[in-house]
């Protein structure tokens, strides 16, 4: 996968996590005509249209939040968020944890 003209390992690791629900929304197709072990992700026309609607606002908000930060601030933020990401990845997914028992419904008198 390419982002900003280069392949990113982060994006490749995230693919399985987000392509399923984006595909369910009709925004991506996942054909693999030559190799059933491979997944080729192709954005649909609906996905392209959605990106055209949401990206300008996303870029505007991102700039509003990050433009006041210096390069040093951004380096610190990147370091902190990397540690947060690594900590989350070290934890089992919530779906793998046993569910807590729910309290019994209150009895009507």
Backbone as ProteinMPNN parsed JSONL, in Angstrom:
{"seq_chain_A": "XXXXXXXXXXXXXXXXXXXXXXXXXXXXXXXXXXXXXXXXXXXXXXXXXXXXXXXXXXXXXXXXXXXXXXXXXXXXXXXXXXXXXXXXXXXXXXXXXXXXXXXXXXXXX", "coords_chain_A": {"N_chain_A": [[0.851, -1.17, 0.0], [0.463, 2.263, -0.673], [1.312, 5.389, 0.69], [1.456, 8.818, 0.665], [3.31, 8.56, -1.389], [5.02, 6.496, -0.589], [5.629, 3.213, 0.692], [4.148, 2.143, 3.68], [4.831, 0.505, 6.646], [3.221, 0.6, 8.885], [0.681, 1.12, 7.818], [0.296, -1.245, 6.414], [0.144, -3.056, 8.535], [-2.2, -2.178, 9.704], [-4.135, -2.735, 7.835], [-5.743, -5.272, 7.967], [-7.321, -4.647, 10.173], [-8.976, -2.459, 9.534], [-9.988, -2.722, 6.933], [-12.084, -4.545, 6.755], [-14.49, -3.412, 7.929], [-14.712, -1.092, 6.405], [-15.019, -2.182, 3.907], [-17.486, -3.425, 4.31], [-19.092, -1.185, 4.35], [-19.184, -0.578, 1.728], [-17.11, 0.809, 0.581], [-14.666, -0.13, -0.17], [-13.197, -2.594, -2.298], [-12.108, -5.952, -2.327], [-10.529, -7.594, -4.239], [-8.82, -10.572, -5.302], [-7.521, -11.767, -7.759], [-5.408, -13.379, -8.745], [-4.1, -14.722, -6.683], [-5.124, -16.376, -3.968], [-4.169, -16.027, -1.44], [-3.47, -13.428, -1.244], [-4.461, -10.02, -0.755], [-5.861, -7.531, -2.536], [-6.516, -4.245, -2.29], [-8.979, -2.085, -3.35], [-10.235, 1.079, -3.855], [-13.633, 2.049, -3.985], [-15.972, 3.779, -6.177], [-17.811, 5.034, -4.502], [-16.317, 5.16, -2.156], [-14.255, 6.868, -2.964], [-15.742, 9.187, -3.439], [-16.646, 9.725, -0.843], [-14.199, 10.245, 0.462], [-13.522, 12.602, -0.894], [-15.412, 14.294, 0.182], [-14.893, 14.303, 2.988], [-12.136, 14.706, 3.486], [-11.176, 17.456, 3.084], [-12.217, 18.784, 5.394], [-11.055, 17.232, 7.409], [-8.318, 17.759, 6.995], [-8.322, 20.486, 7.521], [-9.036, 20.583, 10.273], [-6.913, 19.1, 11.366], [-4.742, 20.774, 10.751], [-5.509, 23.024, 12.249], [-5.202, 22.011, 14.823], [-2.479, 21.147, 14.909], [-0.745, 23.027, 13.701], [0.096, 25.14, 15.481], [2.135, 23.907, 16.888], [5.606, 23.423, 17.492], [8.433, 22.052, 15.662], [9.882, 20.551, 17.49], [7.917, 20.117, 19.451], [6.171, 18.504, 17.944], [7.818, 16.281, 17.536], [7.997, 15.339, 20.183], [5.292, 14.746, 20.648], [4.911, 12.728, 18.731], [6.639, 10.775, 19.778], [5.381, 10.212, 22.239], [2.84, 9.311, 21.379], [3.62, 7.069, 19.969], [4.507, 5.428, 22.03], [2.068, 5.075, 23.373], [0.598, 3.735, 21.375], [2.184, 1.388, 21.116], [1.894, 0.295, 23.658], [-0.875, -0.256, 23.667], [-0.97, -2.155, 21.63], [0.36, -4.218, 22.832], [-1.432, -5.239, 24.562], [-4.041, -7.685, 24.925], [-6.664, -7.9, 22.455], [-9.821, -6.316, 23.089], [-11.909, -7.996, 22.446], [-10.877, -10.464, 22.971], [-10.796, -10.723, 25.661], [-12.335, -12.09, 28.598], [-15.79, -11.59, 29.083], [-17.313, -9.419, 31.447], [-19.619, -10.484, 33.919], [-22.992, -9.546, 33.557], [-25.103, -7.597, 35.669], [-28.005, -9.038, 37.163], [-31.288, -8.337, 35.91], [-33.353, -5.946, 37.574], [-35.879, -7.027, 39.758], [-39.346, -6.691, 39.353], [-41.748, -5.514, 41.627]], "CA_chain_A": [[0.0, 0.0, 0.0], [1.267, 3.476, -0.761], [0.808, 6.595, 1.336], [2.395, 9.911, 0.417], [4.347, 8.117, -2.294], [5.907, 5.467, -0.077], [4.976, 2.122, 1.405], [4.309, 2.279, 5.12], [4.575, -0.742, 7.368], [2.086, 0.825, 9.775], [-0.551, 0.947, 7.065], [0.143, -2.663, 6.119], [-0.299, -3.726, 9.757], [-3.561, -1.768, 10.002], [-5.08, -3.185, 6.819], [-6.771, -6.218, 8.4], [-8.18, -4.066, 11.194], [-9.987, -1.516, 9.06], [-10.579, -2.989, 5.621], [-13.341, -5.29, 6.851], [-15.679, -2.576, 8.091], [-14.816, -0.187, 5.272], [-15.6, -3.0, 2.847], [-18.903, -3.598, 4.613], [-19.766, 0.074, 4.011], [-19.176, -0.439, 0.28], [-16.108, 1.792, 0.194], [-13.498, -0.841, -0.703], [-13.346, -3.94, -2.827], [-10.911, -6.712, -2.01], [-10.328, -8.697, -5.174], [-7.503, -11.209, -5.386], [-7.741, -12.66, -8.894], [-4.289, -14.26, -9.072], [-3.531, -15.434, -5.542], [-6.106, -16.292, -2.89], [-3.499, -15.615, -0.196], [-3.233, -11.988, -1.306], [-5.593, -9.114, -0.754], [-5.642, -6.279, -3.247], [-7.573, -3.342, -1.843], [-9.301, -1.091, -4.357], [-11.285, 1.984, -3.395], [-14.774, 2.121, -4.9], [-16.402, 5.145, -6.496], [-18.436, 5.574, -3.288], [-15.223, 5.492, -1.243], [-13.586, 8.054, -3.505], [-16.641, 10.316, -3.206], [-16.616, 10.021, 0.594], [-12.923, 10.916, 0.744], [-13.62, 13.96, -1.413], [-16.246, 15.096, 1.102], [-14.401, 14.409, 4.364], [-10.721, 15.077, 3.621], [-10.916, 18.885, 3.33], [-12.485, 19.083, 6.804], [-10.039, 16.547, 8.209], [-7.071, 18.516, 6.865], [-8.509, 21.768, 8.207], [-8.981, 20.349, 11.724], [-5.552, 18.691, 11.691], [-3.911, 21.983, 10.742], [-5.91, 23.844, 13.394], [-4.637, 21.406, 16.032], [-1.036, 20.915, 14.909], [0.06, 24.154, 13.217], [0.775, 25.914, 16.532], [3.214, 23.145, 17.519], [6.934, 23.505, 16.881], [8.97, 20.75, 15.252], [10.245, 19.824, 18.715], [6.651, 19.656, 20.027], [5.681, 17.39, 17.132], [8.665, 15.122, 17.844], [7.565, 14.827, 21.498], [3.971, 14.15, 20.468], [5.113, 11.473, 18.003], [7.221, 9.814, 20.723], [4.345, 9.837, 23.213], [1.811, 8.513, 20.716], [4.224, 5.781, 19.642], [4.466, 4.617, 23.257], [0.662, 4.723, 23.604], [0.274, 2.699, 20.389], [2.891, 0.153, 21.456], [1.261, -0.25, 24.861], [-2.164, -0.824, 23.268], [-0.735, -3.364, 20.84], [0.852, -5.272, 23.721], [-2.587, -5.756, 25.298], [-4.919, -8.482, 24.058], [-7.827, -7.125, 22.028], [-10.957, -6.418, 24.007], [-12.744, -9.144, 22.085], [-10.26, -11.686, 23.486], [-10.934, -10.747, 27.111], [-13.63, -12.61, 29.041], [-16.757, -10.543, 29.41], [-17.752, -9.362, 32.837], [-21.036, -10.841, 34.02], [-23.908, -8.413, 33.736], [-25.98, -7.793, 36.827], [-29.361, -9.509, 36.83], [-32.255, -7.238, 35.883], [-34.102, -5.724, 38.824], [-37.185, -7.679, 39.811], [-40.462, -5.783, 39.636], [-42.586, -5.972, 42.755]], "C_chain_A": [[0.891, 1.225, 0.0], [0.556, 4.614, -0.059], [1.861, 7.66, 1.155], [3.577, 9.433, -0.413], [5.276, 7.047, -1.768], [5.096, 4.395, 0.648], [5.194, 2.322, 2.892], [3.956, 0.963, 5.79], [3.383, -0.588, 8.299], [0.784, 0.589, 9.032], [-0.768, -0.524, 6.731], [-0.324, -3.438, 7.343], [-1.753, -3.39, 10.057], [-4.591, -2.314, 9.017], [-6.125, -4.166, 7.332], [-7.764, -5.604, 9.375], [-9.273, -3.174, 10.607], [-10.591, -1.844, 7.72], [-11.899, -3.731, 5.721], [-14.519, -4.339, 6.961], [-15.816, -1.566, 6.973], [-15.4, -0.934, 4.072], [-17.084, -3.225, 3.059], [-19.708, -2.359, 4.253], [-19.788, 0.321, 2.5], [-18.136, 0.541, -0.235], [-14.857, 1.161, -0.389], [-13.939, -2.166, -1.3], [-12.041, -4.663, -2.529], [-10.735, -7.878, -2.972], [-8.937, -9.297, -5.052], [-7.568, -12.23, -6.512], [-6.637, -13.688, -9.115], [-3.815, -15.134, -7.927], [-4.487, -15.293, -4.369], [-5.48, -15.933, -1.55], [-3.328, -14.11, -0.124], [-4.544, -11.226, -1.23], [-5.179, -7.842, -1.466], [-6.803, -5.366, -2.891], [-7.745, -2.253, -2.886], [-10.431, -0.222, -3.834], [-12.391, 2.046, -4.445], [-15.079, 3.575, -5.227], [-17.043, 5.803, -5.276], [-17.367, 5.972, -2.27], [-14.487, 6.741, -1.677], [-14.436, 9.308, -3.248], [-16.639, 10.715, -1.727], [-15.323, 10.731, 0.97], [-12.949, 12.363, 0.269], [-14.435, 14.874, -0.521], [-15.581, 15.31, 2.46], [-12.969, 14.926, 4.482], [-10.486, 16.578, 3.799], [-11.158, 19.283, 4.791], [-11.458, 18.452, 7.722], [-8.723, 17.323, 8.179], [-7.178, 19.836, 7.609], [-8.39, 21.592, 9.725], [-7.569, 19.953, 12.148], [-4.619, 19.9, 11.729], [-4.228, 22.876, 11.925], [-5.262, 23.327, 14.68], [-3.109, 21.418, 16.048], [-0.196, 22.096, 14.451], [0.74, 24.957, 14.325], [1.977, 25.2, 17.158], [4.521, 23.315, 16.749], [7.356, 22.108, 16.422], [9.328, 19.909, 16.47], [8.975, 19.291, 19.4], [6.116, 18.447, 19.271], [6.504, 16.127, 17.359], [8.263, 14.497, 19.173], [6.209, 14.124, 21.373], [4.085, 12.805, 19.757], [5.675, 10.4, 18.939], [6.169, 9.308, 21.711], [3.306, 8.925, 22.562], [2.349, 7.147, 20.278], [4.194, 4.876, 20.863], [3.044, 4.18, 23.573], [0.253, 3.594, 22.655], [0.918, 1.369, 20.763], [2.288, -0.509, 22.686], [-0.066, -0.92, 24.5], [-1.967, -2.124, 22.482], [-0.251, -4.522, 21.695], [-0.288, -5.906, 24.51], [-3.42, -6.638, 24.373], [-6.112, -7.629, 23.616], [-8.979, -7.33, 22.992], [-11.813, -7.633, 23.706], [-12.177, -10.452, 22.616], [-10.42, -11.807, 24.995], [-12.291, -11.333, 27.492], [-14.549, -11.446, 29.413], [-17.118, -10.613, 30.888], [-19.232, -9.744, 32.887], [-21.884, -9.572, 34.223], [-24.78, -8.661, 34.949], [-27.366, -8.238, 36.352], [-30.307, -8.326, 36.817], [-33.004, -7.155, 37.209], [-35.465, -6.38, 38.704], [-38.261, -6.646, 40.125], [-41.298, -6.374, 40.75], [-44.015, -5.725, 42.498]], "O_chain_A": [[1.959, 1.219, 0.611], [-0.656, 4.782, -0.196], [3.033, 7.437, 1.457], [4.713, 9.844, -0.177], [6.249, 6.71, -2.442], [4.005, 4.661, 1.153], [6.304, 2.636, 3.322], [2.904, 0.382, 5.527], [2.615, -1.532, 8.487], [-0.119, -0.067, 9.551], [-1.902, -1.002, 6.763], [-1.105, -4.38, 7.213], [-2.473, -4.222, 10.608], [-5.783, -2.354, 9.322], [-7.315, -3.914, 7.146], [-8.93, -6.001, 9.401], [-10.385, -3.14, 11.132], [-11.636, -1.288, 7.383], [-12.759, -3.567, 4.856], [-15.46, -4.437, 6.173], [-16.938, -1.207, 6.615], [-16.187, -0.371, 3.31], [-17.859, -3.219, 2.102], [-20.879, -2.465, 3.89], [-20.348, 1.318, 2.044], [-18.254, 1.049, -1.35], [-14.066, 1.846, -1.038], [-14.918, -2.773, -0.867], [-10.982, -4.038, -2.484], [-10.787, -9.035, -2.554], [-7.981, -8.591, -4.73], [-7.659, -13.43, -6.254], [-6.91, -14.772, -9.629], [-3.197, -16.174, -8.156], [-4.644, -14.197, -3.83], [-6.195, -15.571, -0.616], [-3.068, -13.569, 0.95], [-5.6, -11.738, -1.6], [-4.249, -7.157, -1.041], [-7.956, -5.693, -3.17], [-6.785, -1.581, -3.262], [-11.47, -0.734, -3.417], [-12.119, 2.09, -5.644], [-14.513, 4.489, -4.628], [-16.845, 6.995, -5.039], [-17.494, 6.997, -1.6], [-14.133, 7.58, -0.848], [-13.907, 10.358, -2.885], [-16.632, 11.902, -1.401], [-15.346, 11.711, 1.715], [-12.449, 13.252, 0.958], [-14.192, 16.079, -0.464], [-15.694, 16.395, 3.03], [-12.625, 15.534, 5.496], [-9.645, 16.948, 4.618], [-10.375, 20.044, 5.359], [-11.036, 19.064, 8.703], [-8.089, 17.52, 9.216], [-6.223, 20.26, 8.259], [-7.71, 22.378, 10.385], [-7.078, 20.419, 13.177], [-3.801, 20.028, 12.64], [-3.32, 23.43, 12.543], [-4.826, 24.113, 15.521], [-2.507, 21.671, 17.091], [0.986, 22.158, 14.792], [1.864, 25.419, 14.13], [2.755, 25.822, 17.881], [4.535, 23.347, 15.518], [6.713, 21.113, 16.754], [9.105, 18.699, 16.482], [8.955, 18.154, 19.873], [5.662, 17.479, 19.88], [5.957, 15.024, 17.376], [8.192, 13.274, 19.29], [6.008, 13.043, 21.926], [3.421, 11.844, 20.145], [5.239, 9.25, 18.898], [6.087, 8.109, 21.979], [2.936, 7.894, 23.123], [1.595, 6.175, 20.225], [3.89, 3.688, 20.749], [2.825, 3.044, 23.995], [-0.364, 2.615, 23.076], [0.257, 0.331, 20.726], [2.183, -1.734, 22.749], [-0.353, -2.022, 24.968], [-2.721, -3.081, 22.661], [-0.429, -5.683, 21.326], [-0.128, -6.992, 25.066], [-3.5, -6.376, 23.173], [-6.523, -6.726, 24.344], [-9.1, -8.376, 23.63], [-12.381, -8.234, 24.618], [-12.897, -11.446, 22.709], [-10.204, -12.883, 25.553], [-13.284, -11.106, 26.8], [-14.113, -10.449, 29.989], [-17.214, -11.684, 31.488], [-20.005, -9.371, 32.005], [-21.513, -8.665, 34.968], [-25.154, -9.799, 35.231], [-27.824, -7.855, 35.276], [-30.157, -7.404, 37.619], [-33.251, -8.165, 37.869], [-36.12, -6.291, 37.666], [-38.114, -5.834, 41.038], [-41.526, -7.583, 40.805], [-44.857, -6.046, 43.337]]}, "name": "protein", "num_of_chains": 1, "seq": "XXXXXXXXXXXXXXXXXXXXXXXXXXXXXXXXXXXXXXXXXXXXXXXXXXXXXXXXXXXXXXXXXXXXXXXXXXXXXXXXXXXXXXXXXXXXXXXXXXXXXXXXXXXXX"}
